Structures are given as C-alpha cells and as structure tokens.
Amino acid sequence: MLQDCWKSSDDRQSFERSLEERGFFLAKGDKRGLVILDHAGEVYSQTSRC
C-alpha cells in the first residue's frame, strides 16, 4: 500500500496526502531522513527520496 502511494504521487505533497488518506504520516526520522508512521506509532522506512 505504501508503494502504491509513492507510485501514484507526483511530488512530496501528493505523497503525504495519499499517505494521510490511508492513516499514515510522513515524519523526520532519527537515523533516516524520512520515515512513515501509522496511527499506532509503528515506524516504516521510506527507501525512496521525497
């Protein structure tokens, strides 16, 4: 689902909107530039650059 959000987005803003529609949020990570969080606080790495 996260990959689908990335593939269907034209830029960072549309990627963030797509994530938020599905209950995920883009955030600054401790060790990585950006990570994705879900509503429970689970962290997912974002391997592509935004």
HTML snippet that shows the backbone in 3Dmol.js (N, CA, C, O; Angstrom):
<script src="https://3Dmol.org/build/3Dmol-min.js"></script>
<div id="view" style="width:600px;height:400px;position:relative"></div>
<script>
const pdb = `
ATOM      1  N   MET A   1       0.817  -1.176   0.000  1.00  0.00           N
ATOM      2  CA  MET A   1       0.000   0.000   0.000  1.00  0.00           C
ATOM      3  C   MET A   1       0.873   1.257   0.000  1.00  0.00           C
ATOM      4  O   MET A   1       0.562   2.224  -0.695  1.00  0.00           O
ATOM      5  N   LEU A   2       1.962   1.251   0.772  1.00  0.00           N
ATOM      6  CA  LEU A   2       2.848   2.409   0.815  1.00  0.00           C
ATOM      7  C   LEU A   2       3.511   2.643  -0.531  1.00  0.00           C
ATOM      8  O   LEU A   2       3.674   3.788  -0.952  1.00  0.00           O
ATOM      9  N   GLN A   3       3.891   1.583  -1.202  1.00  0.00           N
ATOM     10  CA  GLN A   3       4.493   1.713  -2.528  1.00  0.00           C
ATOM     11  C   GLN A   3       3.493   2.275  -3.530  1.00  0.00           C
ATOM     12  O   GLN A   3       3.861   3.058  -4.406  1.00  0.00           O
ATOM     13  N   ASP A   4       2.234   1.880  -3.404  1.00  0.00           N
ATOM     14  CA  ASP A   4       1.199   2.414  -4.283  1.00  0.00           C
ATOM     15  C   ASP A   4       1.040   3.918  -4.078  1.00  0.00           C
ATOM     16  O   ASP A   4       0.844   4.661  -5.041  1.00  0.00           O
ATOM     17  N   CYS A   5       1.124   4.367  -2.829  1.00  0.00           N
ATOM     18  CA  CYS A   5       1.054   5.798  -2.537  1.00  0.00           C
ATOM     19  C   CYS A   5       2.196   6.525  -3.234  1.00  0.00           C
ATOM     20  O   CYS A   5       1.994   7.587  -3.821  1.00  0.00           O
ATOM     21  N   TRP A   6       3.392   5.954  -3.170  1.00  0.00           N
ATOM     22  CA  TRP A   6       4.564   6.573  -3.783  1.00  0.00           C
ATOM     23  C   TRP A   6       4.446   6.619  -5.307  1.00  0.00           C
ATOM     24  O   TRP A   6       4.703   7.646  -5.934  1.00  0.00           O
ATOM     25  N   LYS A   7       4.057   5.492  -5.881  1.00  0.00           N
ATOM     26  CA  LYS A   7       3.977   5.401  -7.340  1.00  0.00           C
ATOM     27  C   LYS A   7       2.916   6.323  -7.924  1.00  0.00           C
ATOM     28  O   LYS A   7       3.079   6.823  -9.037  1.00  0.00           O
ATOM     29  N   SER A   8       1.845   6.553  -7.200  1.00  0.00           N
ATOM     30  CA  SER A   8       0.747   7.359  -7.729  1.00  0.00           C
ATOM     31  C   SER A   8       0.902   8.853  -7.428  1.00  0.00           C
ATOM     32  O   SER A   8       0.020   9.647  -7.755  1.00  0.00           O
ATOM     33  N   SER A   9       2.015   9.234  -6.808  1.00  0.00           N
ATOM     34  CA  SER A   9       2.220  10.627  -6.416  1.00  0.00           C
ATOM     35  C   SER A   9       3.179  11.338  -7.363  1.00  0.00           C
ATOM     36  O   SER A   9       4.145  10.754  -7.856  1.00  0.00           O
ATOM     37  N   ASP A  10       2.884  12.620  -7.604  1.00  0.00           N
ATOM     38  CA  ASP A  10       3.728  13.436  -8.471  1.00  0.00           C
ATOM     39  C   ASP A  10       4.832  14.151  -7.704  1.00  0.00           C
ATOM     40  O   ASP A  10       5.889  14.450  -8.261  1.00  0.00           O
ATOM     41  N   ASP A  11       4.587  14.425  -6.424  1.00  0.00           N
ATOM     42  CA  ASP A  11       5.552  15.169  -5.620  1.00  0.00           C
ATOM     43  C   ASP A  11       5.339  14.828  -4.141  1.00  0.00           C
ATOM     44  O   ASP A  11       4.473  14.025  -3.795  1.00  0.00           O
ATOM     45  N   ARG A  12       6.137  15.448  -3.286  1.00  0.00           N
ATOM     46  CA  ARG A  12       6.072  15.138  -1.858  1.00  0.00           C
ATOM     47  C   ARG A  12       4.698  15.453  -1.267  1.00  0.00           C
ATOM     48  O   ARG A  12       4.182  14.684  -0.456  1.00  0.00           O
ATOM     49  N   GLN A  13       4.115  16.556  -1.661  1.00  0.00           N
ATOM     50  CA  GLN A  13       2.810  16.931  -1.114  1.00  0.00           C
ATOM     51  C   GLN A  13       1.735  15.915  -1.463  1.00  0.00           C
ATOM     52  O   GLN A  13       0.935  15.542  -0.605  1.00  0.00           O
ATOM     53  N   SER A  14       1.707  15.467  -2.704  1.00  0.00           N
ATOM     54  CA  SER A  14       0.689  14.481  -3.082  1.00  0.00           C
ATOM     55  C   SER A  14       0.968  13.133  -2.411  1.00  0.00           C
ATOM     56  O   SER A  14       0.037  12.391  -2.096  1.00  0.00           O
ATOM     57  N   PHE A  15       2.246  12.816  -2.194  1.00  0.00           N
ATOM     58  CA  PHE A  15       2.604  11.597  -1.473  1.00  0.00           C
ATOM     59  C   PHE A  15       2.089  11.666  -0.031  1.00  0.00           C
ATOM     60  O   PHE A  15       1.505  10.706   0.470  1.00  0.00           O
ATOM     61  N   GLU A  16       2.307  12.796   0.626  1.00  0.00           N
ATOM     62  CA  GLU A  16       1.824  12.969   2.003  1.00  0.00           C
ATOM     63  C   GLU A  16       0.303  12.875   2.073  1.00  0.00           C
ATOM     64  O   GLU A  16      -0.233  12.239   2.980  1.00  0.00           O
ATOM     65  N   ARG A  17      -0.393  13.494   1.136  1.00  0.00           N
ATOM     66  CA  ARG A  17      -1.868  13.432   1.118  1.00  0.00           C
ATOM     67  C   ARG A  17      -2.335  11.995   0.935  1.00  0.00           C
ATOM     68  O   ARG A  17      -3.266  11.546   1.604  1.00  0.00           O
ATOM     69  N   SER A  18      -1.685  11.277   0.027  1.00  0.00           N
ATOM     70  CA  SER A  18      -2.047   9.888  -0.227  1.00  0.00           C
ATOM     71  C   SER A  18      -1.849   9.032   1.026  1.00  0.00           C
ATOM     72  O   SER A  18      -2.684   8.188   1.350  1.00  0.00           O
ATOM     73  N   LEU A  19      -0.740   9.258   1.719  1.00  0.00           N
ATOM     74  CA  LEU A  19      -0.487   8.533   2.972  1.00  0.00           C
ATOM     75  C   LEU A  19      -1.546   8.854   4.018  1.00  0.00           C
ATOM     76  O   LEU A  19      -2.094   7.953   4.653  1.00  0.00           O
ATOM     77  N   GLU A  20      -1.831  10.140   4.195  1.00  0.00           N
ATOM     78  CA  GLU A  20      -2.788  10.567   5.218  1.00  0.00           C
ATOM     79  C   GLU A  20      -4.185  10.020   4.965  1.00  0.00           C
ATOM     80  O   GLU A  20      -4.912   9.723   5.913  1.00  0.00           O
ATOM     81  N   GLU A  21      -4.569   9.883   3.700  1.00  0.00           N
ATOM     82  CA  GLU A  21      -5.865   9.293   3.365  1.00  0.00           C
ATOM     83  C   GLU A  21      -5.969   7.851   3.845  1.00  0.00           C
ATOM     84  O   GLU A  21      -7.068   7.330   4.037  1.00  0.00           O
ATOM     85  N   ARG A  22      -4.827   7.215   4.035  1.00  0.00           N
ATOM     86  CA  ARG A  22      -4.789   5.812   4.462  1.00  0.00           C
ATOM     87  C   ARG A  22      -4.357   5.647   5.919  1.00  0.00           C
ATOM     88  O   ARG A  22      -4.129   4.529   6.380  1.00  0.00           O
ATOM     89  N   GLY A  23      -4.245   6.762   6.638  1.00  0.00           N
ATOM     90  CA  GLY A  23      -3.920   6.690   8.060  1.00  0.00           C
ATOM     91  C   GLY A  23      -2.437   6.680   8.382  1.00  0.00           C
ATOM     92  O   GLY A  23      -2.053   6.306   9.490  1.00  0.00           O
ATOM     93  N   PHE A  24      -1.590   7.087   7.433  1.00  0.00           N
ATOM     94  CA  PHE A  24      -0.150   7.139   7.643  1.00  0.00           C
ATOM     95  C   PHE A  24       0.332   8.580   7.588  1.00  0.00           C
ATOM     96  O   PHE A  24      -0.338   9.448   7.028  1.00  0.00           O
ATOM     97  N   PHE A  25       1.504   8.830   8.174  1.00  0.00           N
ATOM     98  CA  PHE A  25       2.051  10.175   8.213  1.00  0.00           C
ATOM     99  C   PHE A  25       3.545  10.140   7.920  1.00  0.00           C
ATOM    100  O   PHE A  25       4.247   9.224   8.350  1.00  0.00           O
ATOM    101  N   LEU A  26       4.021  11.123   7.198  1.00  0.00           N
ATOM    102  CA  LEU A  26       5.433  11.267   6.901  1.00  0.00           C
ATOM    103  C   LEU A  26       6.078  12.060   8.029  1.00  0.00           C
ATOM    104  O   LEU A  26       5.549  13.093   8.439  1.00  0.00           O
ATOM    105  N   ALA A  27       7.221  11.586   8.539  1.00  0.00           N
ATOM    106  CA  ALA A  27       7.878  12.246   9.666  1.00  0.00           C
ATOM    107  C   ALA A  27       9.390  12.190   9.498  1.00  0.00           C
ATOM    108  O   ALA A  27       9.912  11.362   8.752  1.00  0.00           O
ATOM    109  N   LYS A  28      10.088  13.080  10.200  1.00  0.00           N
ATOM    110  CA  LYS A  28      11.551  13.084  10.202  1.00  0.00           C
ATOM    111  C   LYS A  28      12.029  11.972  11.126  1.00  0.00           C
ATOM    112  O   LYS A  28      11.617  11.898  12.284  1.00  0.00           O
ATOM    113  N   GLY A  29      12.897  11.113  10.611  1.00  0.00           N
ATOM    114  CA  GLY A  29      13.408  10.004  11.396  1.00  0.00           C
ATOM    115  C   GLY A  29      14.662  10.367  12.163  1.00  0.00           C
ATOM    116  O   GLY A  29      15.294  11.386  11.885  1.00  0.00           O
ATOM    117  N   ASP A  30      15.026   9.528  13.135  1.00  0.00           N
ATOM    118  CA  ASP A  30      16.250   9.737  13.901  1.00  0.00           C
ATOM    119  C   ASP A  30      17.486   9.409  13.066  1.00  0.00           C
ATOM    120  O   ASP A  30      18.427  10.200  12.998  1.00  0.00           O
ATOM    121  N   LYS A  31      17.474   8.247  12.438  1.00  0.00           N
ATOM    122  CA  LYS A  31      18.637   7.792  11.666  1.00  0.00           C
ATOM    123  C   LYS A  31      18.437   7.966  10.169  1.00  0.00           C
ATOM    124  O   LYS A  31      19.410   8.038   9.419  1.00  0.00           O
ATOM    125  N   ARG A  32      17.213   8.034   9.734  1.00  0.00           N
ATOM    126  CA  ARG A  32      16.901   8.198   8.314  1.00  0.00           C
ATOM    127  C   ARG A  32      16.299   9.584   8.118  1.00  0.00           C
ATOM    128  O   ARG A  32      15.777  10.187   9.055  1.00  0.00           O
ATOM    129  N   GLY A  33      16.378  10.076   6.892  1.00  0.00           N
ATOM    130  CA  GLY A  33      15.813  11.388   6.606  1.00  0.00           C
ATOM    131  C   GLY A  33      14.323  11.444   6.876  1.00  0.00           C
ATOM    132  O   GLY A  33      13.858  12.308   7.619  1.00  0.00           O
ATOM    133  N   LEU A  34      13.563  10.524   6.274  1.00  0.00           N
ATOM    134  CA  LEU A  34      12.118  10.490   6.446  1.00  0.00           C
ATOM    135  C   LEU A  34      11.666   9.067   6.744  1.00  0.00           C
ATOM    136  O   LEU A  34      12.244   8.097   6.254  1.00  0.00           O
ATOM    137  N   VAL A  35      10.629   8.965   7.552  1.00  0.00           N
ATOM    138  CA  VAL A  35      10.007   7.679   7.855  1.00  0.00           C
ATOM    139  C   VAL A  35       8.501   7.854   7.733  1.00  0.00           C
ATOM    140  O   VAL A  35       8.001   8.975   7.642  1.00  0.00           O
ATOM    141  N   ILE A  36       7.792   6.748   7.732  1.00  0.00           N
ATOM    142  CA  ILE A  36       6.336   6.764   7.687  1.00  0.00           C
ATOM    143  C   ILE A  36       5.833   6.175   8.994  1.00  0.00           C
ATOM    144  O   ILE A  36       6.314   5.136   9.446  1.00  0.00           O
ATOM    145  N   LEU A  37       4.857   6.852   9.599  1.00  0.00           N
ATOM    146  CA  LEU A  37       4.251   6.398  10.847  1.00  0.00           C
ATOM    147  C   LEU A  37       2.802   6.023  10.598  1.00  0.00           C
ATOM    148  O   LEU A  37       2.121   6.643   9.782  1.00  0.00           O
ATOM    149  N   ASP A  38       2.331   4.992  11.316  1.00  0.00           N
ATOM    150  CA  ASP A  38       0.900   4.702  11.272  1.00  0.00           C
ATOM    151  C   ASP A  38       0.240   5.246  12.532  1.00  0.00           C
ATOM    152  O   ASP A  38       0.918   5.808  13.392  1.00  0.00           O
ATOM    153  N   HIS A  39      -1.070   5.084  12.650  1.00  0.00           N
ATOM    154  CA  HIS A  39      -1.819   5.650  13.773  1.00  0.00           C
ATOM    155  C   HIS A  39      -1.396   5.071  15.123  1.00  0.00           C
ATOM    156  O   HIS A  39      -1.626   5.696  16.159  1.00  0.00           O
ATOM    157  N   ALA A  40      -0.782   3.888  15.125  1.00  0.00           N
ATOM    158  CA  ALA A  40      -0.341   3.248  16.367  1.00  0.00           C
ATOM    159  C   ALA A  40       1.102   3.608  16.724  1.00  0.00           C
ATOM    160  O   ALA A  40       1.614   3.168  17.754  1.00  0.00           O
ATOM    161  N   GLY A  41       1.758   4.407  15.875  1.00  0.00           N
ATOM    162  CA  GLY A  41       3.136   4.804  16.141  1.00  0.00           C
ATOM    163  C   GLY A  41       4.180   3.869  15.565  1.00  0.00           C
ATOM    164  O   GLY A  41       5.371   4.040  15.824  1.00  0.00           O
ATOM    165  N   GLU A  42       3.754   2.883  14.786  1.00  0.00           N
ATOM    166  CA  GLU A  42       4.700   1.969  14.129  1.00  0.00           C
ATOM    167  C   GLU A  42       5.466   2.737  13.057  1.00  0.00           C
ATOM    168  O   GLU A  42       4.879   3.517  12.308  1.00  0.00           O
ATOM    169  N   VAL A  43       6.785   2.513  12.985  1.00  0.00           N
ATOM    170  CA  VAL A  43       7.640   3.239  12.049  1.00  0.00           C
ATOM    171  C   VAL A  43       7.989   2.348  10.867  1.00  0.00           C
ATOM    172  O   VAL A  43       8.363   1.187  11.035  1.00  0.00           O
ATOM    173  N   TYR A  44       7.859   2.909   9.667  1.00  0.00           N
ATOM    174  CA  TYR A  44       8.212   2.220   8.430  1.00  0.00           C
ATOM    175  C   TYR A  44       9.242   3.075   7.712  1.00  0.00           C
ATOM    176  O   TYR A  44       9.099   4.296   7.648  1.00  0.00           O
ATOM    177  N   SER A  45      10.278   2.447   7.172  1.00  0.00           N
ATOM    178  CA  SER A  45      11.300   3.228   6.462  1.00  0.00           C
ATOM    179  C   SER A  45      10.791   3.571   5.068  1.00  0.00           C
ATOM    180  O   SER A  45      10.084   2.792   4.427  1.00  0.00           O
ATOM    181  N   GLN A  46      11.169   4.748   4.628  1.00  0.00           N
ATOM    182  CA  GLN A  46      10.855   5.204   3.279  1.00  0.00           C
ATOM    183  C   GLN A  46      12.144   5.152   2.496  1.00  0.00           C
ATOM    184  O   GLN A  46      13.022   5.990   2.699  1.00  0.00           O
ATOM    185  N   THR A  47      12.281   4.187   1.604  1.00  0.00           N
ATOM    186  CA  THR A  47      13.548   3.994   0.919  1.00  0.00           C
ATOM    187  C   THR A  47      13.752   4.965  -0.241  1.00  0.00           C
ATOM    188  O   THR A  47      14.893   5.282  -0.577  1.00  0.00           O
ATOM    189  N   SER A  48      12.695   5.435  -0.847  1.00  0.00           N
ATOM    190  CA  SER A  48      12.820   6.401  -1.940  1.00  0.00           C
ATOM    191  C   SER A  48      12.907   7.803  -1.376  1.00  0.00           C
ATOM    192  O   SER A  48      12.405   8.075  -0.285  1.00  0.00           O
ATOM    193  N   ARG A  49      13.533   8.676  -2.108  1.00  0.00           N
ATOM    194  CA  ARG A  49      13.653  10.067  -1.656  1.00  0.00           C
ATOM    195  C   ARG A  49      12.434  10.861  -2.051  1.00  0.00           C
ATOM    196  O   ARG A  49      11.847  10.641  -3.111  1.00  0.00           O
ATOM    197  N   CYS A  50      12.059  11.781  -1.195  1.00  0.00           N
ATOM    198  CA  CYS A  50      10.906  12.647  -1.472  1.00  0.00           C
ATOM    199  C   CYS A  50      11.395  14.017  -1.859  1.00  0.00           C
ATOM    200  O   CYS A  50      10.589  14.905  -2.136  1.00  0.00           O
TER     201      CYS A  50
END
`;
const viewer = $3Dmol.createViewer("view");
viewer.addModel(pdb, "pdb");
viewer.setStyle({}, {cartoon: {color: "spectrum"}});
viewer.zoomTo();
viewer.render();
</script>
